[in-house]
Structure formats: structure tokens, C-alpha cells
Amino acid sequence: MELKSILEDAKTGAGVPSLRQLADFVGASVTALSRQNAGHGYPRQETMVNLCKLGGHDQKLGLLYLGYWTSKGEAKVIYKSLVAEREATLNARELSKT
């Protein structure tokens, strides 16, 4: 999961064509979303939840990725493990539906 794809999916889910309109929709600044879309910085936790919700992404996984992207050292290793566990859980749920 990449932040850029989360932003694109959120725009689609919100039915808006631009980051400016998405920023209004989620209560973030257009400057912040533009920087994040360009790979500079990350959203606040609540904004990440809203972006995931709009884009049809698992909100827990989105927050775990946010923690992974913004952490360092041992915490990054732990977040990587948590992300993998959550992805495995979600994949297992999808497989059980078929």
C-alpha cells in the first residue's frame, strides 16, 4: 500500500477530481495533501482513517502503514510485522469468502 494510491482511491471514493476538493472533503489542507502526494510527509492519523474509509481501504491497516512509514529503528521492525499480520488476516478473510 502506498500513500499516493490511497489518495487516488480516496478521490475516487469521494467523487472528486482534485486534491484540493479532497482536502476540503477530509478537512485537510491542500498544501499538506499535495506534499504527501509528492512523497513529502504523511497525513495525521485521523486524516489517514478518513482517506482509507473513502478509498475502500482497511482503516486499521492504513494506520499501521502510517506508523511503519513514520517510525525508525526497532519500532519500524515491529510495525512491519504488524502490517504483515494484518495483511494476512485480510487476505484470509477474502479467501474464505470464495
NORWONOR-V609121 format. One record per pair of residues at least 24 apart in sequence whose ideal C-beta (glycine too) atoms are under 8 Angstrom apart, sorted by the first residue. I is the first residue (numbers start at 0). GAP is how many residues later the second one is. D is the distance in whole Angstrom. If there is no record, write none. Layout:
I/GAP/D  I/GAP/D
This chain:
0/56/7  0/60/7  0/61/7  0/64/5  2/33/6  2/34/8  2/36/8  2/39/7  2/40/8  2/66/7  3/33/6  3/35/7  5/42/8  5/45/5  5/46/7  5/49/6  5/51/6  5/56/7  6/26/7  6/29/7  6/30/5  6/44/7  6/48/8  7/47/8  8/45/7  8/46/3  8/47/6  8/48/7  9/40/8  9/41/4  9/42/8  9/44/4  9/45/4  11/43/7  12/40/8  12/41/4  12/42/5  12/43/6  13/40/5  24/29/7  25/24/4  25/25/6  25/28/7  41/24/6  41/27/6  41/28/6  57/28/7  57/32/6  59/26/6  60/25/5  60/26/7  60/29/7
